[in-house]
Amino acid sequence: MNRAARLAAARVAATREHAVVHRVAALLLEYPTAETVALLPQVRAALAEVRPQLRDALVPVVDHLEGRPLPELEAEYVATFDLKRRHALYLTYYAYGDTRKRGVALVEMKQAYRAAGFELADDELSDHLGVVLEFAALTGAAPGADGDGRAARHRDAGVRLLLEHRAGLEILRLALLDAGSPYAGVLVAVSATLPPLEGEDRAAVARLAAEGPPGEDVGLEPFAPPSYMPVAGEPAALEGARR
């Protein structure tokens, strides 16, 4: 196999691995139910095929969910994601707050899903991180650019949505790390599937951390000390509703 073929094979393998990580992350961010807990052995098996850099962030989350009674998991999920705006799972909130622009962004995201043949349930918002990750897994595993059909045309559409909302994604990662949440590993793994945070993206995270979403009376409290900010070229730290 020549160098070009080896590079192409490596890209395909990385794409498939990232799709697995995104699908697992989407499942782990769902509101815990008996059904989702029952799927955890399959999740663990899927992660066995993922590189340690990504797997080591996700396995502790699986361990946590398997090791707690369901009522405790339900209460923890609500306390983590439903009662703290800094832990919001709705990506457009970080970019637009509760302004009218957020409504426009939600519609645009829904249109992107529909164009790729991905239909939302009636009770799902298009900017929920779990929904975006599931979409990223679907389109990331689509046929290559030289393939046929709608899936090929919309390849990596989900990853593009994650990148468009990178600042909000990183703010959530930092907030969960700062809180010592067992869910932080999910965001660490997702961030590690994306390009290194640098330049304008890094500045946007710092600005959002200081000022908060548009339309708020006051900025959000700082989410984490600067040492938590990933540096370009270095892997993110591995510390540790959809209903």
C-alpha positions in Angstrom: 0.0 0.0 0.0 1.5 3.4 -1.0 1.6 6.4 1.2 -1.5 8.1 -0.3 -3.5 4.9 0.2 -2.3 4.5 3.8 -3.3 8.1 4.6 -6.7 7.6 3.0 -7.2 4.4 5.1 -6.2 6.3 8.2 -8.7 9.0 7.5 -11.5 6.5 7.0 -10.6 4.7 10.3 -10.5 8.0 12.2 -13.9 9.1 10.8 -15.5 5.8 11.8 -13.9 6.1 15.3 -15.2 9.6 15.7 -18.6 8.4 14.7 -18.6 5.8 17.4 -17.5 8.4 20.0 -20.2 10.8 18.9 -22.9 8.1 19.1 -21.7 6.9 22.5 -21.6 10.5 23.7 -25.1 11.1 22.5 -26.4 8.0 24.4 -24.5 9.0 27.6 -26.0 12.4 27.6 -29.6 11.1 27.5 -31.7 11.3 30.6 -31.0 8.0 32.3 -33.7 5.3 32.0 -33.7 1.6 32.5 -33.4 1.3 28.7 -30.3 3.4 28.4 -28.7 1.7 31.4 -29.4 -1.7 29.8 -27.4 -0.5 26.7 -24.2 0.3 28.7 -22.6 -3.2 28.2 -22.9 -2.6 24.4 -21.4 0.9 24.8 -18.5 -0.6 26.7 -17.9 -3.2 24.0 -18.0 -0.5 21.3 -15.4 1.6 23.2 -13.0 -1.4 23.2 -12.3 -0.5 19.6 -11.6 3.1 20.2 -8.1 4.6 20.9 -7.2 5.1 24.6 -7.1 8.9 24.1 -10.8 8.9 23.5 -11.8 5.7 25.4 -10.2 6.7 28.7 -12.5 9.8 28.9 -15.7 7.8 28.3 -15.2 4.6 30.2 -15.4 6.3 33.7 -18.8 7.7 32.7 -20.0 4.3 31.8 -18.6 3.0 35.1 -20.5 5.7 37.0 -23.8 5.0 35.2 -23.5 1.3 35.8 -22.5 1.7 39.5 -25.4 3.9 40.7 -29.1 3.1 41.2 -31.4 4.6 38.6 -33.2 7.1 41.0 -29.8 8.5 42.0 -28.8 8.9 38.4 -32.1 10.6 37.5 -31.7 13.1 40.4 -28.0 13.7 39.5 -28.9 14.4 35.8 -31.5 16.9 36.7 -29.2 18.7 39.2 -26.5 18.8 36.6 -28.2 19.8 33.4 -31.6 21.2 34.3 -30.9 23.4 37.2 -27.7 25.2 36.1 -27.6 27.4 33.0 -23.8 27.0 32.8 -24.4 23.3 32.2 -27.1 23.8 29.5 -27.1 21.1 26.8 -28.7 23.4 24.3 -25.8 24.8 22.1 -27.5 27.8 20.7 -28.1 29.1 24.2 -24.4 29.8 24.6 -24.3 31.7 21.3 -27.6 33.6 21.4 -29.0 33.4 25.0 -32.7 33.9 24.9 -32.7 36.4 22.0 -34.7 36.1 18.8 -31.6 35.0 17.0 -31.7 31.7 18.9 -35.1 30.9 17.3 -33.6 31.5 13.8 -30.6 29.3 14.7 -32.9 26.4 15.8 -34.8 26.5 12.5 -31.6 26.5 10.5 -30.3 23.5 12.4 -33.6 21.7 11.9 -33.3 22.4 8.2 -29.8 21.0 8.1 -31.1 17.8 9.7 -34.0 17.5 7.2 -31.7 18.1 4.2 -29.7 15.1 5.3 -32.7 12.9 5.9 -32.6 13.2 9.7 -36.0 13.8 11.3 -36.4 15.0 14.8 -39.0 13.7 17.2 -41.7 16.3 18.1 -40.4 16.8 21.6 -36.7 17.3 20.5 -35.0 20.6 20.1 -32.5 20.8 17.3 -29.7 22.3 19.3 -29.6 19.7 22.1 -26.1 18.4 22.2 -27.2 14.8 22.2 -29.2 15.4 19.0 -26.3 17.1 17.4 -23.9 14.3 18.3 -26.3 11.7 17.0 -26.5 13.6 13.7 -22.7 13.9 13.7 -22.4 10.1 14.1 -24.9 9.6 11.3 -23.3 11.9 8.8 -19.7 11.2 9.9 -20.2 7.5 8.9 -21.8 8.4 5.6 -20.2 7.3 2.3 -17.3 9.3 1.1 -17.5 12.4 -1.1 -17.3 10.2 -4.2 -20.3 8.2 -3.1 -23.8 8.5 -4.4 -27.0 9.9 -2.7 -28.0 12.3 -0.1 -25.8 10.8 2.7 -22.6 11.5 0.7 -23.7 15.1 -0.1 -24.2 15.8 3.6 -21.1 14.0 4.9 -19.8 15.6 8.1 -22.7 18.0 8.4 -23.0 17.2 12.0 -19.3 17.9 12.7 -19.8 21.2 11.0 -22.6 22.0 13.4 -20.4 21.1 16.4 -17.7 23.4 15.0 -20.1 26.3 14.5 -21.0 26.0 18.2 -17.5 25.1 19.4 -17.4 28.0 22.0 -20.5 26.7 23.7 -19.3 23.1 23.6 -16.0 24.1 25.3 -17.7 26.3 27.9 -19.8 23.3 28.9 -16.7 21.1 29.0 -15.0 23.6 31.3 -18.0 24.0 33.5 -18.4 20.2 34.0 -14.7 19.8 34.7 -14.8 22.7 37.2 -17.8 21.1 38.9 -16.2 17.7 39.1 -19.1 16.2 37.2 -18.8 12.5 36.1 -20.3 13.7 32.8 -17.3 15.9 32.1 -15.6 12.9 30.3 -18.2 13.0 27.6 -17.4 16.5 26.7 -13.6 15.8 26.9 -14.0 13.0 24.4 -16.1 15.0 22.0 -13.7 17.9 22.1 -10.8 15.5 21.4 -12.5 14.5 18.1 -12.4 18.1 16.9 -9.5 20.2 15.7 -7.3 21.8 18.4 -8.8 24.9 19.9 -6.8 27.9 18.8 -7.0 31.4 17.4 -10.5 32.9 17.1 -12.2 29.8 18.6 -10.0 30.0 21.7 -10.7 33.8 22.0 -14.5 33.1 21.6 -14.4 30.6 24.5 -12.6 33.1 26.7 -15.0 35.9 25.8 -18.1 33.8 26.4 -16.7 32.6 29.8 -16.3 36.3 30.8 -19.4 37.8 29.3 -22.0 35.0 29.2 -24.7 34.5 26.4 -26.2 37.6 24.8 -29.3 39.1 26.4 -28.3 38.2 30.0 -28.2 40.9 32.6 -24.9 39.8 33.9 -22.2 37.5 32.5 -21.8 34.0 33.6 -19.4 33.3 36.4 -16.0 32.1 35.2 -16.2 28.4 34.5 -12.7 27.3 35.1 -9.2 28.7 35.6 -7.1 29.4 32.5 -5.1 26.2 33.1 -8.1 24.2 31.9 -8.0 25.9 28.5 -6.6 23.4 25.9 -3.5 24.5 24.0 -3.3 23.9 20.2 -1.6 20.6 19.6 -2.1 19.2 23.1 -4.9 16.8 23.9 -7.7 18.0 26.2 -7.4 17.1 29.8 -9.0 13.8 30.8 -10.1 14.8 34.3 -12.7 13.8 35.9 -31.9 15.8 28.1 -33.0 14.1 26.0 -36.2 12.7 27.5 
